[in-house]
Amino acid sequence: MNDTLNRNITMNLIQENLARAHMNARLEEARTSRRGNQLAAARRLSRKAERAAAQARLALARAL
C-alpha cells in the first residue's frame, strides 16, 4: 500500500515537473518572439527615419 502511494506521488511530481518545464519553454518562446518583433519594428522605424532624413536633405538642396 505504502509503495503504491509513493509511486503515485512520484508520478504526480514527475508530471508537475514536466508541465512546469513545458510552460517555461513556451514562455521563453514567447519572449524570443517578442524580441524578434521588437527588433523588426526598430529596423522598420530606422529605415523610415533614414528616408525622412534623405528627403529633408533633398528638399534643402532644392531650396538652395
DSSP file (Angstrom, degrees, kcal/mol; ACC not computed):
  #  RESIDUE AA STRUCTURE BP1 BP2  ACC     N-H-->O    O-->H-N    N-H-->O    O-->H-N    TCO  KAPPA ALPHA  PHI   PSI    X-CA   Y-CA   Z-CA
    1    1 A M     >        0   0    0      0, 0.0     4,-2.1     0, 0.0     5,-0.1   0.000 360.0 360.0 360.0 -49.1    0.0    0.0    0.0
    2    2 A N  H  >  +     0   0    0      1,-0.2     4,-2.4     2,-0.2     5,-0.2   0.872 360.0  53.3 -65.6 -36.8    2.7    2.4    1.0
    3    3 A D  H  > S+     0   0    0      2,-0.2     4,-2.2     1,-0.2    -1,-0.2   0.896 108.9  49.3 -64.5 -40.7    4.8    1.5   -2.0
    4    4 A T  H  > S+     0   0    0      2,-0.2     4,-2.4     1,-0.2    -2,-0.2   0.901 110.4  50.7 -65.1 -41.4    1.9    2.3   -4.3
    5    5 A L  H  X S+     0   0    0     -4,-2.1     4,-2.5     2,-0.2    -2,-0.2   0.914 109.8  50.2 -62.7 -43.7    1.3    5.6   -2.6
    6    6 A N  H  X S+     0   0    0     -4,-2.4     4,-2.6     1,-0.2    -2,-0.2   0.901 110.7  49.7 -61.7 -41.1    5.0    6.5   -3.1
    7    7 A R  H  X S+     0   0    0     -4,-2.2     4,-2.7     2,-0.2    -2,-0.2   0.907 110.8  49.7 -64.4 -41.2    4.8    5.6   -6.7
    8    8 A N  H  X S+     0   0    0     -4,-2.4     4,-2.4     2,-0.2    -2,-0.2   0.922 112.4  47.1 -63.7 -43.7    1.7    7.7   -7.2
    9    9 A I  H  X S+     0   0    0     -4,-2.5     4,-2.4     2,-0.2    -2,-0.2   0.917 112.6  49.9 -63.1 -43.1    3.3   10.7   -5.5
   10   10 A T  H  X S+     0   0    0     -4,-2.6     4,-2.4     2,-0.2    -2,-0.2   0.918 110.8  49.0 -62.3 -43.9    6.4   10.2   -7.6
   11   11 A M  H  X S+     0   0    0     -4,-2.7     4,-2.5     1,-0.2    -1,-0.2   0.898 110.8  50.7 -63.5 -40.1    4.4   10.1  -10.8
   12   12 A N  H  X S+     0   0    0     -4,-2.4     4,-2.5     2,-0.2    -1,-0.2   0.914 110.6  48.9 -63.8 -42.0    2.5   13.2   -9.8
   13   13 A L  H  X S+     0   0    0     -4,-2.4     4,-2.6     2,-0.2    -2,-0.2   0.895 110.6  50.9 -64.4 -39.8    5.7   15.0   -9.1
   14   14 A I  H  X S+     0   0    0     -4,-2.4     4,-2.5     2,-0.2    -2,-0.2   0.932 111.0  48.4 -62.4 -44.9    7.2   13.9  -12.4
   15   15 A Q  H  X S+     0   0    0     -4,-2.5     4,-2.6     2,-0.2    -2,-0.2   0.904 111.4  50.1 -62.3 -41.7    4.1   15.2  -14.2
   16   16 A E  H  X S+     0   0    0     -4,-2.5     4,-2.6     2,-0.2    -1,-0.2   0.921 111.7  48.0 -62.3 -44.1    4.2   18.5  -12.4
   17   17 A N  H  X S+     0   0    0     -4,-2.6     4,-2.5     2,-0.2    -2,-0.2   0.896 111.9  49.8 -63.9 -39.9    7.9   18.9  -13.3
   18   18 A L  H  X S+     0   0    0     -4,-2.5     4,-2.4     2,-0.2    -2,-0.2   0.924 112.1  47.3 -64.0 -44.5    7.2   18.1  -16.9
   19   19 A A  H  X S+     0   0    0     -4,-2.6     4,-2.5     2,-0.2    -2,-0.2   0.902 112.2  50.4 -63.4 -41.2    4.3   20.6  -17.1
   20   20 A R  H  X S+     0   0    0     -4,-2.6     4,-2.4     2,-0.2    -2,-0.2   0.915 111.3  47.9 -63.6 -43.2    6.5   23.2  -15.4
   21   21 A A  H  X S+     0   0    0     -4,-2.5     4,-2.1     2,-0.2    -2,-0.2   0.896 112.1  50.1 -64.3 -40.5    9.3   22.6  -17.9
   22   22 A H  H  X S+     0   0    0     -4,-2.4     4,-2.2     2,-0.2    -2,-0.2   0.921 110.8  48.9 -63.6 -44.2    6.8   22.8  -20.8
   23   23 A M  H  X S+     0   0    0     -4,-2.5     4,-2.5     1,-0.2    -2,-0.2   0.908 110.6  50.7 -62.5 -43.2    5.4   26.0  -19.6
   24   24 A N  H  X S+     0   0    0     -4,-2.4     4,-2.2     1,-0.2    -1,-0.2   0.883 108.9  51.8 -63.2 -37.9    8.8   27.6  -19.2
   25   25 A A  H  X S+     0   0    0     -4,-2.1     4,-2.2     2,-0.2    -1,-0.2   0.920 110.4  48.1 -64.4 -43.3    9.7   26.5  -22.7
   26   26 A R  H  X S+     0   0    0     -4,-2.2     4,-2.2     2,-0.2    -2,-0.2   0.900 111.0  51.4 -64.4 -40.4    6.6   28.2  -24.1
   27   27 A L  H  X S+     0   0    0     -4,-2.5     4,-2.3     1,-0.2    -1,-0.2   0.907 109.9  49.0 -63.1 -41.2    7.3   31.4  -22.1
   28   28 A E  H  X S+     0   0    0     -4,-2.2     4,-2.6     2,-0.2    -1,-0.2   0.888 109.4  52.5 -66.1 -38.7   10.8   31.5  -23.4
   29   29 A E  H  X S+     0   0    0     -4,-2.2     4,-2.5     2,-0.2    -1,-0.2   0.917 109.8  49.3 -60.5 -42.6    9.5   31.1  -27.0
   30   30 A A  H  X S+     0   0    0     -4,-2.2     4,-2.5     2,-0.2    -2,-0.2   0.913 111.2  49.0 -64.0 -42.3    7.1   34.0  -26.4
   31   31 A R  H  X S+     0   0    0     -4,-2.3     4,-2.5     2,-0.2    -2,-0.2   0.924 112.2  48.3 -62.2 -44.2    9.9   36.2  -25.1
   32   32 A T  H  X S+     0   0    0     -4,-2.6     4,-2.3     1,-0.2    -2,-0.2   0.905 111.6  50.0 -62.9 -42.0   12.1   35.3  -28.1
   33   33 A S  H  X S+     0   0    0     -4,-2.5     4,-2.5     2,-0.2    -1,-0.2   0.912 110.4  49.8 -63.7 -42.8    9.3   36.0  -30.5
   34   34 A R  H  X S+     0   0    0     -4,-2.5     4,-2.7     2,-0.2    -2,-0.2   0.915 109.8  51.2 -62.6 -42.3    8.6   39.4  -28.8
   35   35 A R  H  X S+     0   0    0     -4,-2.5     4,-2.4     1,-0.2    -1,-0.2   0.915 110.9  48.9 -60.6 -42.3   12.3   40.3  -29.0
   36   36 A G  H  X S+     0   0    0     -4,-2.3     4,-2.4     2,-0.2    -1,-0.2   0.908 111.8  48.4 -63.6 -42.2   12.3   39.5  -32.7
   37   37 A N  H  X S+     0   0    0     -4,-2.5     4,-2.3     2,-0.2    -2,-0.2   0.901 111.7  49.7 -64.8 -40.8    9.2   41.5  -33.3
   38   38 A Q  H  X S+     0   0    0     -4,-2.7     4,-2.4     2,-0.2    -2,-0.2   0.902 110.9  49.7 -65.1 -40.3   10.6   44.5  -31.5
   39   39 A L  H  X S+     0   0    0     -4,-2.4     4,-2.3     2,-0.2    -2,-0.2   0.916 110.8  49.4 -64.5 -43.1   13.9   44.2  -33.4
   40   40 A A  H  X S+     0   0    0     -4,-2.4     4,-2.3     1,-0.2    -2,-0.2   0.905 111.6  49.2 -62.8 -41.3   12.0   44.1  -36.7
   41   41 A A  H  X S+     0   0    0     -4,-2.3     4,-2.6     2,-0.2    -2,-0.2   0.906 109.8  51.6 -64.6 -41.2    9.9   47.2  -35.7
   42   42 A A  H  X S+     0   0    0     -4,-2.4     4,-2.3     1,-0.2    -2,-0.2   0.899 109.7  50.0 -63.1 -39.8   13.0   49.1  -34.7
   43   43 A R  H  X S+     0   0    0     -4,-2.3     4,-2.4     2,-0.2    -1,-0.2   0.914 110.3  50.0 -64.4 -42.0   14.6   48.3  -38.1
   44   44 A R  H  X S+     0   0    0     -4,-2.3     4,-2.3     1,-0.2    -2,-0.2   0.933 112.3  47.2 -61.4 -45.2   11.5   49.5  -39.9
   45   45 A L  H  X S+     0   0    0     -4,-2.6     4,-2.5     1,-0.2    -1,-0.2   0.876 110.5  52.8 -64.2 -37.3   11.4   52.7  -37.9
   46   46 A S  H  X S+     0   0    0     -4,-2.3     4,-2.4     2,-0.2    -1,-0.2   0.926 110.2  46.9 -64.3 -44.7   15.1   53.2  -38.6
   47   47 A R  H  X S+     0   0    0     -4,-2.4     4,-2.4     2,-0.2    -2,-0.2   0.896 111.7  51.8 -63.6 -39.2   14.7   52.8  -42.3
   48   48 A K  H  X S+     0   0    0     -4,-2.3     4,-2.3     2,-0.2    -2,-0.2   0.917 110.5  47.9 -63.4 -42.5   11.7   55.2  -42.2
   49   49 A A  H  X S+     0   0    0     -4,-2.5     4,-2.4     2,-0.2    -2,-0.2   0.886 110.4  52.2 -65.4 -39.0   13.8   57.8  -40.3
   50   50 A E  H  X S+     0   0    0     -4,-2.4     4,-2.3     2,-0.2    -2,-0.2   0.911 110.2  48.2 -63.7 -41.8   16.6   57.4  -42.8
   51   51 A R  H  X S+     0   0    0     -4,-2.4     4,-2.5     2,-0.2    -2,-0.2   0.919 111.5  50.1 -63.8 -42.8   14.2   58.0  -45.7
   52   52 A A  H  X S+     0   0    0     -4,-2.3     4,-2.3     1,-0.2    -2,-0.2   0.901 111.0  49.2 -62.6 -40.7   12.8   61.1  -44.0
   53   53 A A  H  X S+     0   0    0     -4,-2.4     4,-2.5     2,-0.2    -1,-0.2   0.905 110.8  50.1 -65.3 -41.0   16.3   62.5  -43.4
   54   54 A A  H  X S+     0   0    0     -4,-2.3     4,-2.3     2,-0.2    -2,-0.2   0.908 111.0  49.0 -63.9 -41.4   17.2   61.9  -47.1
   55   55 A Q  H  X S+     0   0    0     -4,-2.5     4,-2.7     2,-0.2    -2,-0.2   0.894 110.5  50.9 -64.8 -39.3   14.0   63.6  -48.2
   56   56 A A  H  X S+     0   0    0     -4,-2.3     4,-2.3     2,-0.2    -2,-0.2   0.914 110.7  48.6 -64.8 -42.4   14.8   66.6  -45.9
   57   57 A R  H  X S+     0   0    0     -4,-2.5     4,-2.4     2,-0.2    -2,-0.2   0.910 112.6  48.7 -62.5 -41.5   18.4   66.8  -47.3
   58   58 A L  H  X S+     0   0    0     -4,-2.3     4,-2.3     2,-0.2    -2,-0.2   0.911 111.0  49.4 -64.9 -43.2   17.0   66.7  -50.8
   59   59 A A  H  X S+     0   0    0     -4,-2.7     4,-1.8     1,-0.2    -1,-0.2   0.893 112.2  48.9 -63.7 -38.8   14.4   69.4  -50.0
   60   60 A L  H  X S+     0   0    0     -4,-2.3     4,-1.3     2,-0.2    -2,-0.2   0.905 110.3  50.4 -67.0 -41.7   17.1   71.6  -48.5
   61   61 A A  H  < S+     0   0    0     -4,-2.4     3,-0.2     1,-0.2    -2,-0.2   0.890 111.2  49.1 -64.8 -38.1   19.4   71.1  -51.5
   62   62 A R  H  < S+     0   0    0     -4,-2.3    -1,-0.2     1,-0.2    -2,-0.2   0.859 107.8  54.9 -68.4 -34.2   16.5   72.1  -53.9
   63   63 A A  H  <        0   0    0     -4,-1.8    -1,-0.2     1,-0.3    -2,-0.2   0.762 360.0 360.0 -71.8 -24.2   15.7   75.2  -51.8
   64   64 A L     <        0   0    0     -4,-1.3    -1,-0.3    -3,-0.2    -2,-0.2   0.480 360.0 360.0 -83.9 360.0   19.3   76.4  -52.1
